[in-house]
Amino acid sequence: MRIGILGAGNMARALGGRWEEAGHEVRESGRGGFREAAAFGEVVLVAVPSQVAEDVVRQAGALAGRVVIDCSNPLVPGSVALATAGGPAMAERIAAAAPGARVVKAFNLASSEFWRGAPGPTPFAVPVCGDDPAAVETVGRLVADLGCVPVPGGGLDRAGLLEATAAYLIGLWFAGVDARTVVPPLAPDEGRPTLNVRPGDGSGRPEGARPGRR
């Protein structure tokens, strides 16, 4: 697959390098080369700071019909607050800046340092949000090519939740907290809660949830 990358920084090099190892053709671009990289790619990765992402996408030229991946975390510089608080999400803003592009949000829950290395013994799940099923499937294949597992994350309207999750997790990491410790594991044999359906026992738990888990 031909992958054009808008950007030449840490995320561009980390993801692009791993995809090249997997057999894909990759072209990165710095300032002034965005249009060429976009024209090269069947898939286009936006890997520039979120503050300039919309302008860069516009500079890249026509992206209608292309799969465009947004891996950004739109944080206020120097903080872990979302610059897009209240919406729209950065992925939605990129979609608005690239009419007709099939925008997908993915790869934003891990740093460039993580993407440079091979995944560990436990499969790493990568949420993927997008409105176009074929685009989501394409990005899912790129996730799998990194040795990870794509997880359906819903439509692009849920990208803001993914961005907010990243902001919160980054805050935990800066505080020295392993973010994995704040989410209880789901036992293989445990029944899944049913959203918005409450049992009649007064517990307030979703139906199917066990005591002690909300």
Secondary structure, DSSP 8 states (H G I E B T S, - for coil): -EEEEEB-SHHHHHHHHHHHHTT-EEEEE-TT-HHHHHHH-SEEEE-S-HHHHHHHHHHT---TT-EEEE----B-TTSSSBTTTTS--HHHHHHHHSTT-EEEE-STTS-HHHHHS---SS--EEEEEES-HHHHHHHHHHHHHTT-EEEE---GGGHHHHHHHHHHHHHHHHTT--GGGGS----TT----BTT---TTSS---BT--TT--
